[in-house]
């Protein structure tokens, strides 16, 4: 039997923005089916998501973060490591691990930019929920087809 629970992991950096993805996600998938976890930042997402996916408890795991250029480190390196790590987590566990990890080219901590990204993260959360439902249905359908053909 396939689980109907989802794990949603969010990085705490820019939490006022990142948490909005959870809001959008729960517009599509009821919050009663979503376990929410917080990690310090984006870089911690892949390991944590992999552990949750390996637990066998979740139909899919979603990692959410906003990686911005803080001028101190190479944010593009962090962003790439996060997305690669999330993909690897899914491949290693055979559980869909989806990314709502965004890296804007230009982000300024102004009210205007923050509002734009808060709204954008709501939509990205909805998209992640739809993608989670779709990939879980597609995988269940293909597994059923493979099992049916193997028995024939």
N, CA, C and O of each residue as an XYZ file, in Angstrom:
608
protein
N       0.832     -1.180      0.000
C       0.000      0.000      0.000
C       0.880      1.249      0.000
O       1.863      1.316      0.739
N       0.536      2.223     -0.814
C       1.293      3.455     -0.927
C       0.868      4.429      0.162
O      -0.320      4.584      0.445
N       1.837      5.072      0.760
C       1.560      6.058      1.802
C       0.887      7.282      1.211
O       1.152      7.650      0.067
N       0.029      7.905      1.976
C      -0.583      9.162      1.539
C      -0.044     10.330      2.361
O      -0.608     11.424      2.353
N       1.058     10.081      3.071
C       1.705     11.138      3.855
C       2.872     11.724      3.075
O       3.547     11.037      2.308
N       3.083     12.994      3.292
C       4.170     13.704      2.634
C       5.009     14.401      3.692
O       4.490     14.853      4.712
N       6.306     14.485      3.443
C       7.192     15.250      4.323
C       7.539     16.553      3.621
O       7.889     16.560      2.441
N       7.442     17.642      4.348
C       7.789     18.959      3.820
C       8.881     19.518      4.720
O       8.654     19.775      5.903
N      10.067     19.704      4.152
C      11.225     20.174      4.913
C      11.570     21.573      4.432
O      11.742     21.810      3.236
N      11.670     22.497      5.380
C      11.964     23.867      4.978
C      13.173     24.413      5.721
O      13.360     24.189      6.917
N      13.984     25.136      4.963
C      15.152     25.797      5.541
C      14.693     27.037      6.304
O      13.765     27.727      5.882
N      15.343     27.311      7.416
C      14.938     28.438      8.258
C      15.437     29.799      7.780
O      14.896     30.822      8.199
N      16.454     29.843      6.914
C      16.879     31.119      6.369
C      15.735     31.661      5.528
O      15.175     30.940      4.703
N      15.388     32.909      5.727
C      14.282     33.567      5.017
C      12.973     32.820      5.243
O      12.187     32.623      4.317
N      12.755     32.413      6.480
C      11.575     31.614      6.822
C      10.262     32.299      6.463
O       9.295     31.628      6.101
N      10.214     33.624      6.559
C       8.979     34.336      6.225
C       8.593     34.142      4.760
O       7.420     34.255      4.405
N       9.570     33.855      3.918
C       9.323     33.586      2.499
C       9.148     32.086      2.262
O       8.174     31.662      1.641
N      10.085     31.293      2.755
C      10.097     29.844      2.496
C       8.841     29.167      3.044
O       8.312     28.252      2.412
N       8.365     29.595      4.190
C       7.170     28.985      4.783
C       5.931     29.148      3.913
O       4.973     28.386      4.038
N       5.953     30.130      3.045
C       4.811     30.330      2.158
C       4.660     29.164      1.174
O       3.553     28.888      0.710
N       5.751     28.485      0.856
C       5.646     27.302     -0.009
C       4.810     26.224      0.671
O       4.039     25.522      0.016
N       4.964     26.098      1.976
C       4.147     25.142      2.726
C       2.675     25.536      2.661
O       1.807     24.672      2.537
N       2.391     26.827      2.744
C       1.010     27.298      2.634
C       0.402     26.856      1.302
O      -0.709     26.327      1.264
N       1.137     27.078      0.217
C       0.650     26.678     -1.097
C       0.510     25.171     -1.227
O      -0.452     24.685     -1.823
N       1.462     24.431     -0.676
C       1.435     22.973     -0.718
C       0.163     22.447     -0.043
O      -0.502     21.546     -0.554
N      -0.154     23.030      1.109
C      -1.317     22.569      1.882
C      -2.649     23.069      1.320
O      -3.709     22.662      1.795
N      -2.607     23.930      0.334
C      -3.833     24.264     -0.390
C      -4.257     23.091     -1.276
O      -5.439     22.943     -1.589
N      -3.306     22.267     -1.674
C      -3.560     21.141     -2.576
C      -3.621     19.817     -1.803
O      -4.505     18.993     -2.037
N      -2.696     19.628     -0.904
C      -2.624     18.408     -0.083
C      -2.966     18.815      1.348
O      -2.294     19.674      1.919
N      -4.000     18.210      1.936
C      -4.415     18.606      3.295
C      -3.271     18.516      4.309
O      -2.468     17.583      4.280
N      -3.214     19.494      5.194
C      -2.128     19.540      6.179
C      -2.094     18.306      7.074
O      -1.045     17.980      7.630
N      -3.224     17.613      7.223
C      -3.243     16.384      8.021
C      -2.388     15.290      7.387
O      -2.006     14.333      8.060
N      -2.088     15.425      6.105
C      -1.265     14.441      5.396
C       0.179     14.904      5.259
O       0.971     14.260      4.570
N       0.530     16.006      5.903
C       1.853     16.595      5.734
C       2.564     16.705      7.079
O       2.065     17.345      8.005
N       3.728     16.078      7.175
C       4.599     16.255      8.339
C       5.618     17.328      7.976
O       6.251     17.256      6.923
N       5.774     18.313      8.838
C       6.630     19.458      8.554
C       7.876     19.401      9.425
O       7.812     19.123     10.622
N       9.008     19.671      8.791
C      10.293     19.659      9.487
C      11.063     20.924      9.113
O      10.929     21.440      8.003
N      11.859     21.409     10.042
C      12.714     22.570      9.800
C      14.171     22.154      9.901
O      14.541     21.345     10.752
N      14.992     22.711      9.028
C      16.438     22.535      9.090
C      17.062     23.932      9.102
O      16.411     24.902      8.715
N      18.313     24.042      9.541
C      18.909     25.371      9.642
C      18.952     26.146      8.322
O      18.562     27.313      8.273
N      19.418     25.512      7.272
C      19.551     26.198      5.990
C      19.409     25.235      4.833
O      19.143     24.048      5.021
N      19.590     25.757      3.638
C      19.413     24.964      2.423
C      20.396     23.794      2.340
O      20.040     22.708      1.883
N      21.620     24.021      2.780
C      22.653     22.999      2.650
C      22.314     21.729      3.436
O      22.794     20.645      3.104
N      21.496     21.863      4.468
C      21.120     20.700      5.282
C      19.938     19.921      4.698
O      19.633     18.827      5.174
N      19.282     20.453      3.696
C      18.104     19.794      3.123
C      18.369     18.382      2.577
O      17.640     17.459      2.941
N      19.378     18.176      1.720
C      19.516     16.852      1.090
C      19.659     15.693      2.074
O      18.993     14.671      1.910
N      20.491     15.825      3.068
C      20.683     14.738      4.033
C      19.393     14.459      4.798
O      18.991     13.307      4.955
N      18.756     15.515      5.265
C      17.532     15.347      6.039
C      16.426     14.739      5.186
O      15.711     13.841      5.631
N      16.291     15.233      3.960
C      15.272     14.685      3.053
C      15.564     13.226      2.711
O      14.643     12.414      2.624
N      16.826     12.893      2.518
C      17.180     11.499      2.242
C      16.787     10.598      3.403
O      16.242      9.514      3.191
N      17.057     11.034      4.623
C      16.698     10.226      5.790
C      15.191     10.022      5.885
O      14.729      8.925      6.197
N      14.429     11.072      5.619
C      12.968     10.942      5.655
C      12.473     10.017      4.552
O      11.596      9.185      4.784
N      13.028     10.158      3.359
C      12.628      9.298      2.243
C      12.956      7.836      2.550
O      12.167      6.945      2.236
N      14.100      7.590      3.154
C      14.516      6.221      3.476
C      13.661      5.597      4.571
O      13.669      4.377      4.737
N      12.929      6.407      5.315
C      12.108      5.878      6.408
C      10.952      5.020      5.899
O      10.421      4.196      6.643
N      10.560      5.204      4.643
C       9.443      4.450      4.089
C       8.085      4.988      4.523
O       7.055      4.401      4.191
N       8.070      6.058      5.235
C       6.823      6.618      5.769
C       6.116      7.552      4.789
O       4.916      7.793      4.921
N       6.848      8.076      3.810
C       6.305      9.142      2.974
C       6.189      8.749      1.508
O       7.040      8.045      0.966
N       5.108      9.224      0.876
C       4.912      9.034     -0.558
C       5.919      9.889     -1.325
O       6.417      9.487     -2.377
N       6.208     11.058     -0.793
C       7.192     11.970     -1.385
C       7.699     12.909     -0.302
O       7.049     13.120      0.722
N       8.869     13.463     -0.556
C       9.493     14.409      0.364
C       9.781     15.682     -0.432
O      10.275     15.620     -1.558
N       9.472     16.821      0.157
C       9.677     18.098     -0.508
C      10.650     18.919      0.325
O      10.494     19.030      1.541
N      11.650     19.492     -0.328
C      12.615     20.364      0.326
C      12.456     21.782     -0.185
O      12.447     21.998     -1.397
N      12.329     22.755      0.709
C      12.116     24.149      0.312
C      13.169     25.066      0.923
O      13.499     24.968      2.105
N      13.689     25.963      0.080
C      14.697     26.914      0.545
C      14.773     28.094     -0.414
O      14.357     28.003     -1.569
N      15.305     29.186      0.080
C      15.636     30.341     -0.734
C      17.127     30.590     -0.542
O      17.576     30.923      0.555
N      17.883     30.426     -1.616
C      19.330     30.617     -1.561
C      19.647     31.938     -2.258
O      19.447     32.080     -3.464
N      20.141     32.894     -1.487
C      20.412     34.220     -2.050
C      21.898     34.532     -1.997
O      22.654     33.937     -1.228
N      22.289     35.465     -2.821
C      23.668     35.914     -2.865
C      23.896     36.878     -1.706
O      23.496     38.042     -1.752
N      24.543     36.368     -0.674
C      24.823     37.194      0.493
C      26.140     37.912      0.394
O      26.515     38.650      1.306
N      26.861     37.711     -0.707
C      28.123     38.393     -0.911
C      29.296     37.772     -0.172
O      30.427     38.237     -0.315
N      29.050     36.731      0.616
C      30.118     36.125      1.406
C      30.601     34.821      0.777
O      31.800     34.541      0.779
N      29.704     34.043      0.252
C      30.057     32.754     -0.314
C      29.433     32.619     -1.695
O      28.628     33.451     -2.113
N      29.806     31.583     -2.378
C      29.279     31.333     -3.715
C      27.898     30.702     -3.602
O      27.785     29.485     -3.455
N      26.865     31.503     -3.667
C      25.499     30.997     -3.524
C      25.145     30.027     -4.640
O      24.341     29.118     -4.432
N      25.730     30.203     -5.819
C      25.433     29.289     -6.914
C      25.961     27.888     -6.606
O      25.352     26.896     -7.004
N      27.077     27.803     -5.907
C      27.606     26.511     -5.477
C      26.642     25.837     -4.497
O      26.364     24.643     -4.610
N      26.143     26.602     -3.547
C      25.194     26.065     -2.563
C      23.926     25.594     -3.269
O      23.445     24.488     -3.021
N      23.391     26.430     -4.142
C      22.161     26.077     -4.858
C      22.333     24.787     -5.654
O      21.465     23.915     -5.616
N      23.435     24.663     -6.367
C      23.680     23.455     -7.166
C      23.841     22.230     -6.275
O      23.320     21.160     -6.592
N      24.553     22.375     -5.173
C      24.740     21.257     -4.247
C      23.402     20.798     -3.667
O      23.176     19.600     -3.499
N      22.523     21.741     -3.365
C      21.218     21.403     -2.791
C      20.381     20.633     -3.801
O      19.843     19.574     -3.480
N      20.266     21.153     -5.011
C      19.444     20.493     -6.024
C      20.020     19.119     -6.384
O      19.275     18.147     -6.507
N      21.330     19.040     -6.550
C      21.960     17.741     -6.829
C      21.721     16.759     -5.685
O      21.424     15.587     -5.914
N      21.854     17.246     -4.454
C      21.664     16.382     -3.291
C      20.241     15.886     -3.162
O      20.018     14.730     -2.803
N      19.270     16.747     -3.452
C      17.866     16.323     -3.391
C      17.581     15.267     -4.452
O      16.891     14.286     -4.177
N      18.104     15.457     -5.657
C      17.915     14.470     -6.720
C      18.560     13.134     -6.321
O      17.972     12.069     -6.512
N      19.755     13.207     -5.776
C      20.458     11.994     -5.350
C      19.690     11.289     -4.237
O      19.642     10.060     -4.204
N      19.092     12.050     -3.330
C      18.307     11.456     -2.239
C      17.151     10.637     -2.796
O      16.880      9.533     -2.325
N      16.473     11.181     -3.798
C      15.385     10.438     -4.426
C      15.876      9.195     -5.149
O      15.258      8.134     -5.059
N      16.970      9.323     -5.854
C      17.514      8.174     -6.590
C      17.989      7.071     -5.641
O      17.811      5.888     -5.932
N      18.580      7.443     -4.530
C      19.095      6.455     -3.569
C      17.980      5.733     -2.821
O      18.148      4.581     -2.420
N      16.852      6.397     -2.631
C      15.784      5.820     -1.806
C      14.587      5.325     -2.613
O      13.715      4.647     -2.069
N      14.537      5.653     -3.894
C      13.389      5.336     -4.755
C      12.100      5.987     -4.254
O      11.008      5.466     -4.479
N      12.231      7.110     -3.582
C      11.095      7.913     -3.136
C      11.257      9.284     -3.788
O      12.344      9.859     -3.739
N      10.208      9.814     -4.391
C      10.338     11.142     -4.990
C      10.744     12.198     -3.956
O      10.099     12.351     -2.919
N      11.810     12.910     -4.256
C      12.269     14.025     -3.427
C      12.249     15.248     -4.338
O      13.043     15.354     -5.273
N      11.340     16.158     -4.055
C      11.094     17.304     -4.921
C      11.685     18.576     -4.331
O      11.800     18.726     -3.115
N      12.052     19.479     -5.216
C      12.714     20.706     -4.784
C      11.835     21.942     -4.990
O      11.267     22.158     -6.060
N      11.746     22.735     -3.936
C      11.237     24.095     -4.020
C      12.380     24.982     -3.509
O      12.196     25.853     -2.659
N      13.550     24.721     -4.060
C      14.744     25.471     -3.691
C      15.021     26.469     -4.809
O      15.412     26.088     -5.912
N      14.817     27.741     -4.513
C      14.939     28.772     -5.530
C      16.151     29.657     -5.262
O      16.499     29.948     -4.117
N      16.780     30.074     -6.360
C      17.946     30.942     -6.286
C      17.735     32.114     -7.233
O      18.035     32.011     -8.423
N      17.226     33.218     -6.722
C      16.996     34.369     -7.604
C      18.315     35.007     -8.045
O      19.300     35.003     -7.307
N      18.313     35.550     -9.252
C      19.507     36.252     -9.740
C      19.746     37.522     -8.934
O      20.883     37.882     -8.628
N      18.655     38.186     -8.602
C      18.778     39.443     -7.862
C      17.709     39.463     -6.774
O      16.511     39.478     -7.058
N      18.159     39.463     -5.543
C      17.225     39.558     -4.425
C      17.746     40.621     -3.474
O      18.916     40.619     -3.091
N      16.873     41.512     -3.107
C      17.205     42.534     -2.128
C      16.195     42.421     -0.994
O      15.002     42.228     -1.231
N      16.673     42.541      0.222
C      15.774     42.408      1.368
C      14.979     43.691      1.570
O      15.131     44.394      2.569
N      14.131     43.969      0.596
C      13.216     45.093      0.682
C      11.808     44.525      0.829
O      11.567     43.358      0.519
N      10.889     45.347      1.298
C       9.499     44.893      1.419
C       8.948     44.464      0.066
O       8.233     43.467     -0.032
N       9.282     45.215     -0.973
C       8.793     44.902     -2.317
C       9.279     43.524     -2.786
O       8.470     42.693     -3.200
N      10.587     43.279     -2.726
C      11.135     41.980     -3.148
C      10.602     40.846     -2.276
O      10.252     39.779     -2.780
N      10.544     41.077     -0.997
C      10.070     40.025     -0.097
C       8.633     39.641     -0.412
O       8.294     38.458     -0.389
N       7.782     40.615     -0.705
C       6.390     40.315     -1.046
C       6.308     39.537     -2.361
O       5.525     38.594     -2.477
N       7.095     39.920     -3.326
C       7.116     39.186     -4.600
C       7.487     37.730     -4.361
O       6.831     36.831     -4.887
N       8.520     37.489     -3.581
C       8.976     36.118     -3.353
C       8.031     35.337     -2.441
O       7.879     34.127     -2.612
N       7.399     35.997     -1.487
C       6.397     35.297     -0.665
C       5.272     34.789     -1.560
O       4.852     33.640     -1.430
N       4.783     35.626     -2.460
C       3.733     35.204     -3.385
C       4.216     34.100     -4.316
O       3.485     33.151     -4.597
N       5.441     34.230     -4.789
C       6.008     33.228     -5.697
C       6.147     31.870     -4.998
O       5.891     30.829     -5.603
N       6.544     31.884     -3.750
C       6.700     30.623     -3.023
C       5.368     29.927     -2.781
O       5.321     28.698     -2.735
N       4.281     30.684     -2.625
C       2.964     30.055     -2.505
C       2.686     29.250     -3.774
O       2.277     28.091     -3.701
N       2.907     29.863     -4.928
C       2.666     29.155     -6.192
C       3.613     27.967     -6.349
O       3.196     26.910     -6.821
N       4.857     28.121     -5.967
C       5.814     27.005     -6.061
C       5.399     25.860     -5.136
O       5.606     24.694     -5.470
N       4.822     26.176     -3.992
C       4.308     25.133     -3.103
C       3.166     24.366     -3.745
O       3.093     23.141     -3.648
N       2.269     25.102     -4.406
C       1.166     24.437     -5.130
C       1.715     23.531     -6.221
O       1.272     22.394     -6.387
N       2.690     24.054     -6.963
C       3.294     23.255     -8.037
C       3.949     21.996     -7.481
O       3.851     20.929     -8.086
N       4.610     22.113     -6.345
C       5.249     20.940     -5.734
C       4.206     19.914     -5.316
O       4.423     18.713     -5.480
N       3.083     20.363     -4.780
C       2.009     19.446     -4.378
C       1.457     18.716     -5.594
O       1.272     17.500     -5.564
N       1.194     19.463     -6.665
C       0.683     18.827     -7.889
C       1.699     17.833     -8.444
O       1.330     16.744     -8.883
N       2.968     18.205     -8.426
C       4.015     17.310     -8.917
C       4.120     16.060     -8.054
O       4.300     14.960     -8.576
N       4.008     16.218     -6.741
C       4.075     15.062     -5.835
C       2.931     14.099     -6.117
O       3.138     12.889     -6.203
N       1.734     14.633     -6.261
C       0.577     13.777     -6.563
C       0.773     13.082     -7.901
O       0.536     11.881     -8.025
N       1.208     13.844     -8.905
C       1.364     13.290    -10.244
C       2.435     12.199    -10.298
O       2.209     11.144    -10.889
N       3.600     12.442     -9.687
C       4.665     11.435     -9.761
C       4.294     10.191     -8.963
O       4.650      9.079     -9.354
N       3.590     10.360     -7.860
C       3.169      9.192     -7.079
C       2.152      8.357     -7.859
O       2.226      7.128     -7.852
N       1.209      9.012     -8.526
C       0.230      8.293     -9.346
C       0.910      7.609    -10.524
O       0.602      6.459    -10.835
N       1.824      8.300    -11.176
C       2.530      7.729    -12.323
C       3.353      6.512    -11.907
O       3.379      5.506    -12.615
N       4.018      6.603    -10.769
C       4.831      5.474    -10.302
C       3.946      4.296     -9.912
O       4.290      3.147    -10.191
N       2.812      4.568     -9.271
C       1.881      3.486     -8.902
C       1.320      2.826    -10.152
O       1.198      1.602    -10.208
N       0.983      3.619    -11.145
C       0.442      3.093    -12.390
C       1.470      2.241    -13.123
O       1.151      1.158    -13.615
N       2.704      2.734    -13.195
C       3.735      1.957    -13.891
C       4.066      0.683    -13.132
O       4.316     -0.353    -13.748
N       4.073      0.742    -11.807
C       4.335     -0.460    -11.010
C       3.239     -1.491    -11.239
O       3.517     -2.685    -11.353
N       2.002     -1.031    -11.306
C       0.872     -1.927    -11.560
C       0.989     -2.560    -12.949
O       0.757     -3.759    -13.109
N       1.343     -1.765    -13.933
C       1.498     -2.260    -15.297
C       2.629     -3.272    -15.384
O       2.492     -4.309    -16.034
N       3.732     -2.975    -14.738
C       4.884     -3.884    -14.751
C       4.520     -5.200    -14.083
O       4.850     -6.271    -14.592
N       3.834     -5.121    -12.929
C       3.411     -6.318    -12.224
C       2.427     -7.118    -13.057
O       2.529     -8.343    -13.128
N       1.482     -6.450    -13.684
C       0.478     -7.110    -14.526
C       1.134     -7.818    -15.706
O       0.793     -8.959    -16.017
N       2.067     -7.150    -16.358
C       2.735     -7.742    -17.528
C       3.653     -8.886    -17.124
O       3.796     -9.861    -17.861
N       4.275     -8.769    -15.953
C       5.146     -9.839    -15.480
C       4.347    -11.098    -15.162
O       4.836    -12.214    -15.334
N       3.113    -10.908    -14.695
C       2.261    -12.059    -14.348
C       1.662    -12.704    -15.583
O       1.247    -13.861    -15.530
N       1.609    -11.988    -16.683
C       0.979    -12.517    -17.907
C       1.846    -13.480    -18.653
O       1.442    -13.997    -19.694
